[in-house]
Amino acid sequence: MPQVKENGAELLIVIGHICSYDMEKLAPTAAKLGITLIGGGHCHELINEKINGVSIIEAGSYMRNYAKVEILFDSIADTVVSIKQELHKNQGGTPDPEIQSIVTYWQNQADAELSQVIGYAEEEISQNSDAMYNMVTDSWLFSYPKGDISLTNRGGIRQSIPSGNISKGTIIGVLPFSNDIIELELTGTQLIDCIDNLVVGGMTTIGGYFLSDATPIYDDTTYNVLTTDYLYIQPDSKFKTYDPDPYYTSLNYHQPTIDWIISHNTSINNPLDTYLDTIPRQ
């Protein structure tokens, strides 16, 4: 905060994906740093408070409510004159025709893109199955062959793939976040220290630590490891300790799975099931 003030920022607010407990805990520090407002999310709470002079507000969930904050700021005195914060029920109403036309246009564009059929599955691919885990992690190595190993978390896989036609929207539903794939350089020792509770591709931990071609993973050998920027920045992540300078591939984590499915040109007569690896790796 002091740095952005030095760079010319006048009014400081925080738009946070955090719960009321975190906002309340941050308020005293925010007040010392001259932060006027902390907005929240994640816990779907209705909050409209002021703590240590810092406004704290969150409008619940599902657009049932909205938050409105009016701040009068004196840029000469560099101070907040007044702040008015309100929560309102979202009652709907008559759409503005011009805005509605813009929304409709982009909704149609999105629907056309997401409804594209990219494959066919004879049976459901369960969210928590080895087939799903292996497909996702293997697809990263398919799209980025420089990688030796891929690692992701089960929580980043959000739904199953139903039987029948598979649309692009289905895969984005499976992998819905704005997570990008990054490349790390890790020794075998560092790699093994990072894989607890993660899904693996390009390797197995059964009976020891081996690459997919059965080559042992050696402690002092360096491997190119793919994971997500989301996992990299987690507070308890060891990734950033072992490789402080990751390479950003610019691949969203769902795109390789889409590309991998398309590459097999699946259909009723050539279902995706044929290409799935169902063997556990952990």
C-alpha positions in Angstrom: 0.0 0.0 0.0 2.8 2.5 0.7 4.3 1.7 -2.6 1.1 2.3 -4.6 0.6 5.6 -2.7 4.1 6.6 -3.7 3.2 5.8 -7.3 0.3 8.2 -7.2 -2.7 6.3 -5.9 -5.0 8.5 -3.9 -8.0 6.3 -2.8 -7.3 2.8 -1.7 -9.9 0.0 -1.7 -9.5 -3.7 -1.5 -11.8 -6.0 -3.6 -11.2 -9.3 -1.8 -12.4 -12.9 -2.3 -12.4 -13.3 1.5 -14.9 -13.9 4.3 -16.1 -11.7 7.1 -13.6 -13.1 9.6 -10.7 -12.2 7.3 -12.0 -8.7 6.6 -12.6 -8.0 10.3 -9.1 -9.3 11.1 -7.5 -7.1 8.4 -9.5 -3.9 9.3 -7.0 -2.5 12.0 -4.0 -2.9 9.6 -6.1 -1.5 6.7 -6.9 1.5 8.8 -3.2 2.2 9.5 -2.4 1.9 5.8 -5.2 4.3 4.8 -7.4 1.8 3.1 -11.0 3.0 3.0 -13.0 -0.1 1.9 -12.7 -3.9 2.0 -15.1 -5.9 -0.2 -15.6 -9.6 0.4 -16.7 -12.8 -1.2 -16.4 -16.6 -1.1 -18.5 -17.2 2.0 -21.8 -15.8 0.6 -22.4 -13.5 3.5 -24.4 -10.3 3.8 -22.1 -7.8 5.6 -22.4 -4.1 5.9 -20.1 -2.8 8.8 -17.5 -0.3 9.6 -14.5 -1.4 11.8 -11.7 0.9 12.8 -13.1 3.4 10.3 -12.8 0.9 7.4 -15.9 0.0 5.5 -16.5 -3.7 5.1 -19.2 -4.9 2.7 -20.3 -8.1 0.9 -23.5 -8.7 -1.0 -24.2 -12.4 -0.4 -24.5 -14.6 -3.5 -26.3 -15.4 -6.7 -26.9 -11.7 -7.4 -29.8 -11.7 -4.9 -28.4 -8.5 -3.6 -25.9 -5.8 -4.6 -23.6 -3.5 -2.7 -23.6 0.3 -3.4 -20.8 2.5 -1.9 -20.6 6.2 -2.5 -17.3 7.8 -1.5 -16.7 11.6 -1.4 -13.0 12.1 -1.7 -11.1 15.4 -1.3 -8.1 15.0 -3.7 -6.5 18.3 -2.4 -6.6 17.3 1.2 -6.0 13.6 0.3 -8.8 12.4 2.5 -12.2 10.8 2.5 -14.9 13.3 3.3 -17.7 10.9 3.6 -18.7 7.3 2.7 -22.2 5.8 2.3 -22.5 2.1 2.1 -25.7 0.2 1.4 -26.9 -3.3 0.6 -30.0 -3.6 -1.7 -32.1 -6.5 -2.8 -31.8 -7.1 -6.5 -35.5 -6.7 -7.4 -35.0 -6.9 -11.2 -37.1 -4.6 -13.4 -37.3 -3.7 -17.0 -34.0 -4.2 -18.9 -32.5 -1.3 -20.7 -33.0 -2.2 -24.4 -29.5 -1.1 -25.4 -27.8 -3.1 -22.6 -30.1 -6.1 -23.2 -29.1 -6.2 -26.9 -25.4 -6.2 -25.9 -26.0 -9.0 -23.3 -28.0 -11.0 -25.9 -25.3 -10.7 -28.5 -22.5 -11.9 -26.3 -24.7 -14.6 -24.8 -25.3 -15.9 -28.3 -21.6 -15.8 -29.1 -20.8 -17.7 -26.0 -23.5 -20.3 -26.5 -22.3 -20.9 -30.1 -18.7 -21.4 -28.9 -19.5 -23.6 -25.9 -22.1 -25.8 -27.7 -19.5 -27.1 -30.2 -19.4 -30.9 -30.0 -15.8 -32.0 -29.6 -16.2 -35.7 -28.8 -18.3 -38.6 -27.7 -18.2 -40.8 -24.5 -20.0 -44.1 -24.3 -20.1 -44.0 -20.5 -19.9 -41.3 -17.9 -16.4 -40.2 -16.9 -16.6 -39.7 -13.2 -15.2 -36.5 -11.7 -13.3 -38.6 -9.1 -12.1 -41.4 -11.3 -8.6 -42.4 -12.4 -9.8 -42.0 -16.0 -10.6 -38.4 -15.4 -7.4 -37.6 -13.4 -5.2 -39.3 -16.1 -6.9 -37.7 -19.0 -6.5 -34.2 -17.6 -2.9 -34.5 -16.6 -1.9 -36.5 -19.7 -3.5 -33.8 -21.9 -1.2 -31.2 -20.5 1.8 -33.2 -21.6 0.2 -33.8 -25.0 -0.2 -30.0 -25.5 3.1 -29.1 -23.9 5.5 -32.0 -24.8 8.5 -30.3 -23.2 7.0 -31.2 -19.8 8.1 -34.5 -18.2 5.5 -34.6 -15.4 2.2 -32.8 -14.7 0.6 -32.2 -11.3 -2.8 -30.8 -10.4 -5.3 -30.9 -7.5 -8.5 -32.9 -7.4 -10.4 -29.7 -6.3 -9.7 -28.1 -9.7 -11.8 -30.8 -11.4 -15.4 -29.8 -10.7 -17.8 -32.2 -12.4 -18.1 -35.4 -14.4 -18.4 -35.8 -18.1 -21.9 -37.3 -19.0 -22.2 -40.1 -21.6 -23.1 -39.0 -25.1 -21.8 -36.0 -27.0 -19.2 -33.9 -25.3 -19.3 -30.2 -25.8 -16.6 -27.6 -25.3 -18.8 -26.2 -22.5 -18.8 -29.5 -20.7 -15.0 -29.5 -20.5 -14.9 -25.9 -19.3 -17.5 -27.0 -16.7 -15.1 -29.7 -15.6 -12.1 -27.3 -15.5 -13.8 -23.9 -15.0 -11.2 -21.7 -13.4 -8.8 -19.1 -14.9 -5.9 -21.3 -13.9 -2.9 -21.1 -16.3 -0.3 -23.9 -16.7 3.2 -23.1 -15.6 6.5 -25.0 -16.1 8.8 -25.6 -13.1 12.3 -27.1 -13.0 12.4 -29.5 -10.0 14.9 -32.2 -8.9 13.5 -35.6 -8.2 13.8 -34.9 -4.4 11.9 -31.6 -4.7 9.3 -33.2 -7.0 8.6 -36.0 -4.5 8.3 -33.5 -1.7 5.6 -31.6 -3.6 3.2 -34.4 -4.8 1.3 -35.1 -1.6 -2.5 -35.1 -2.4 -1.9 -34.1 -6.0 -3.0 -35.9 -9.2 0.0 -36.9 -11.3 0.7 -37.3 -15.0 3.8 -38.7 -16.7 4.7 -40.7 -13.6 3.5 -43.1 -11.0 4.1 -43.5 -7.2 3.0 -47.1 -7.0 5.9 -49.3 -5.9 8.2 -46.4 -6.0 8.6 -43.2 -8.0 8.8 -43.9 -11.8 8.2 -42.0 -15.0 5.5 -43.3 -17.3 8.1 -45.3 -19.3 9.2 -47.1 -16.0 12.4 -45.1 -15.7 13.1 -44.4 -12.0 12.9 -40.8 -10.8 16.4 -39.9 -9.6 16.9 -37.6 -6.7 19.4 -35.3 -8.4 17.9 -35.3 -11.9 16.0 -32.1 -12.9 12.5 -32.6 -14.4 10.2 -30.1 -16.2 7.1 -30.2 -14.2 3.7 -28.6 -15.2 1.3 -27.4 -12.6 -1.2 -24.4 -12.3 -0.4 -20.9 -11.2 -3.2 -21.3 -8.6 -1.3 -24.1 -6.8 2.0 -22.3 -7.2 0.8 -19.2 -5.2 -0.9 -21.1 -2.3 0.6 -20.1 1.1 1.7 -23.6 1.9 3.1 -24.3 -1.6 6.6 -25.7 -1.8 6.8 -25.0 -5.5 7.8 -21.3 -5.1 10.6 -22.3 -2.7 12.1 -24.8 -5.1 11.6 -22.7 -8.3 11.1 -19.0 -7.7 11.0 -18.2 -11.4 8.4 -20.3 -13.1 7.7 -20.2 -16.9 4.1 -19.2 -17.8 3.0 -21.3 -20.8 -0.1 -19.1 -21.5 -2.2 -22.3 -21.6 -5.5 -22.2 -19.6 -5.6 -25.5 -17.8 -8.8 -26.7 -19.6 -7.5 -26.1 -23.2 -5.2 -29.1 -23.4 -8.1 -31.5 -22.5 -10.3 -29.9 -25.2 -7.5 -30.3 -27.7 -6.7 -33.9 -26.6 -10.3 -35.0 -27.0 -10.6 -33.3 -30.4 -7.4 -35.0 -31.6 -9.0 -38.5 -31.3 -12.0 -37.6 -33.5 -14.3 -39.6 -31.3 -17.9 -40.7 -32.2 -20.4 -43.4 -31.4 -18.3 -45.8 -33.4 -15.1 -44.5 -31.9 -15.9 -43.5 -28.3 -13.5 -41.6 -26.0 -13.7 -44.5 -23.6 -11.3 -46.4 -25.9 -8.5 -43.8 -25.3 -8.9 -43.5 -21.5 -6.2 -44.7 -19.1 -8.0 -46.1 -16.0 -5.0 -47.4 -14.2 -4.3 -45.8 -10.8 -1.0 -43.9 -10.5 -1.0 -43.4 -6.8 
